[in-house]
Amino acid sequence: MAIKQYAVIGLGRFGTSIARRLHEAGQEVLGIDINEESVEDAERYVTHAVVADSTEEKALTSLGINNFDCVIVAIGDDIQSSILTVMLLKNLGIRKIIAKALSKRHGQVLDAIGAHWIIYPERDMGERVANQLLSPNMLNYIELSKTYNIEEIIVPSKMVGKNLRELDVRAKFNVSVIAVLRNEDIIVSPSPDELLQNEDILVTIGNRKDLARFSSLEG
C-alpha cells in the first residue's frame, strides 16, 4: 500500500477514530483541532497533531495543507466552522475533501461548496444497527447503490462441509459469493468446489432483498 498524507480536522471521537485507523495502516496523518486538550489526547494516534483554527486561511497554509492527498473535516457541532473550513480547503485546491455532516441540510451545503464525499455518521450507524438486527448473520456491508450491496455474512452451519457448486447460492438466492474470509486468509473468486468451513465469512454481492433472505438463514 502506497503511503499517502492525510489531514484530519476535528479530533473528537469520530475524527480520532479515522485518524487512528489511517495511522495504524501506516499512513502519514496530521491531526488538527482548535482545542488543545483534544490535540493532546489524539497525539498518540497520529503522526503529528497541532492546535490550529481551520477557519483561518493562514493557519492552514502554514501547515502546508496543499501537500496533503486528502483532508477529512470531522468538526463536531460547529456547523459554521465546518462550512467555512470546507470552503477554504476548496479555494486552496485540495484534491480530495471528505466532510462530516450533522444533518441533510448541512450535507447539501457541504456538497454545494465542493466537498467530494459527505459522511453522515449518526444516520449511517443507525442504518447499520438496524440492518444487523434484521440480518443477525451479517457482519458488515458496503452500499453500492440504492438496491445493491456487498455484504459479509457468517456461513450458516447447514452449509458447513458443502461446496459452492452443491449449494448453488447463485441460482437459489440470486446472490454471488465473491470471496471467502477464513481466519487470516481471503480466498478471492473461490472455486465452485471450495468446501465451506465452520466460522467462514462469505463476501457476497447482490440485491438487498436477496441478500437479506440469504443472511437470515438459520443454522
VENQUI-V887898 format. One record per backbone hydrogen bond with DSSP energy under -1.0 kcal/mol. CO is the residue of the C=O (numbers start at 1). NH is the residue of the N-H. If there is no record, write none. Layout:
CO,NH
CO,NH
//
This chain:
4,28
5,69
5,70
6,30
7,72
8,32
9,74
12,16
13,17
14,18
15,19
16,20
17,21
18,22
19,23
20,24
21,25
22,27
23,26
28,6
29,47
29,48
30,8
31,50
32,10
33,52
35,39
36,40
37,41
38,42
39,43
42,45
43,46
48,31
50,33
53,56
56,60
57,61
58,62
60,65
61,64
64,67
65,68
70,7
71,98
72,9
73,100
77,79
78,82
79,83
80,84
81,85
82,86
83,87
84,88
85,89
86,90
87,91
88,92
89,94
90,93
96,71
97,116
97,117
98,73
99,119
103,107
104,108
105,109
106,110
107,111
108,112
109,113
110,115
117,99
119,101
120,124
121,125
122,126
123,127
124,128
125,129
126,130
127,131
128,132
129,133
130,134
131,135
135,138
137,154
140,152
142,150
147,208
148,144
148,145
149,206
150,142
151,204
152,139
153,202
156,159
157,160
159,162
162,196
163,167
164,168
168,172
169,173
170,174
176,205
178,189
179,203
180,187
181,201
182,185
185,182
187,180
191,194
192,165
196,161
197,200
200,155
201,181
202,153
203,178
203,179
204,151
205,176
206,149
207,211
208,212
209,213
210,214
211,215
212,216
214,217
//
